[in-house]
Amino acid sequence: MIKPLEKNDGGYFGETIVISDILDRALIAARQFGWTTDIFPGSSALPLYGFSRISKHERLSVYISSGIHGDEPGGPMALTEMIEADFWPSDISLYLCPCLNPTGFQKNTRENSIGIDLNRDYRHFKSTETKAHKGWMDLLPSFDISICIHEDWEAKGFYLYELNPDELDSASQAILNKVSTICPIDQSELIDGRTAKSGLIKPLESPDARPLWPEAFYIVQNNKTRLSYTLEAPSDFPLNLRTHTLRLAIQTTLNSHLDKS
């Protein structure tokens, strides 16, 4: 059984990545495999990319983002590896952001280079990164589901958030079941200050009651989708395990929704 490395004490102290190298890999692979590649204008000191690929036989449309916290390297690694492998179902239209906070990765900090937690900036949009991301995302059509990829340095295992105000048929249990074959599930009854059950958190509070919105709240509140998953890998485990776990969780989400369509 894989165990935590026990390196994280008050923050993330695990393996890091050179984000410019990862983004170069993602961009090269995206162009090779026919993605439309956009650079958000005036976004930050490092480029923010949006990739899209539209299926002629669309059965599902999906938005996926990663790297909004600069101390969570598993997400950009997982998405870059998936772009390079080009192992996507042919009947899915995809909109991807491989890294929303590149300056944070340069410092290995949750926040960007000037200390803003971008995942709390989707209500007032004070940062150049979230303003640029919003401008790109608002031009997209609505999508069936969104997947926001994260890690948690305090987590005892994998868990996920589900935002599902219309109580649509979800893939959460399928994701947890599949992930449990390679990574522990956090069985805590309280995770990140919220009630959890066997690794699943379904926030009940109204977004209007929260002064600071994460990316997923903005997406749902503005009807880009009505079903959002936030995947949380345990970052006190080896990076290769977390990357594999996140890839498996993404693939399971896509396949489960295709099965339901």
Stockholm file with secondary structure:
# STOCKHOLM 1.0

chainA/1-261         MIKPLEKNDGGYFGETIVISDILDRALIAARQFGWTTDIFPGSSALPLYGFSRISKHERLSVYISSGIHGDEPGGPMALTEMIEADFWPSDISLYLCPCLNPTGFQKNTRENSIGIDLNRDYRHFKSTETKAHKGWMDLLPSFDISICIHEDWEAKGFYLYELNPDELDSASQAILNKVSTICPIDQSELIDGRTAKSGLIKPLESPDARPLWPEAFYIVQNNKTRLSYTLEAPSDFPLNLRTHTLRLAIQTTLNSHLDKS
#=GR chainA/1-261 SS CCCCCCCCSSSCCSCCCCHHHHHHHHHHHHHHTTCEEEECTTCCSSCCEEEEECCTTCSEEEEEECCSSTTCTHHHHHHHHHHHHTCCCTTEEEEEESCSCHHHHHHTCSSCTTSCCGGGCTTTCCSHHHHHHHHHHTTSCCCSEEEEEEEETTCSSBEEEEECTTCCCCCHHHHHHHHTTTSCBCCCSEETTEECBTTEECCCSCGGGCSSCCHHHHHHHTTSCSCEEEEEEETTSCHHHHHHHHHHHHHHHHHHHHHHC
#=GC SS_cons         CCCCCCCCSSSCCSCCCCHHHHHHHHHHHHHHTTCEEEECTTCCSSCCEEEEECCTTCSEEEEEECCSSTTCTHHHHHHHHHHHHTCCCTTEEEEEESCSCHHHHHHTCSSCTTSCCGGGCTTTCCSHHHHHHHHHHTTSCCCSEEEEEEEETTCSSBEEEEECTTCCCCCHHHHHHHHTTTSCBCCCSEETTEECBTTEECCCSCGGGCSSCCHHHHHHHTTSCSCEEEEEEETTSCHHHHHHHHHHHHHHHHHHHHHHC
//
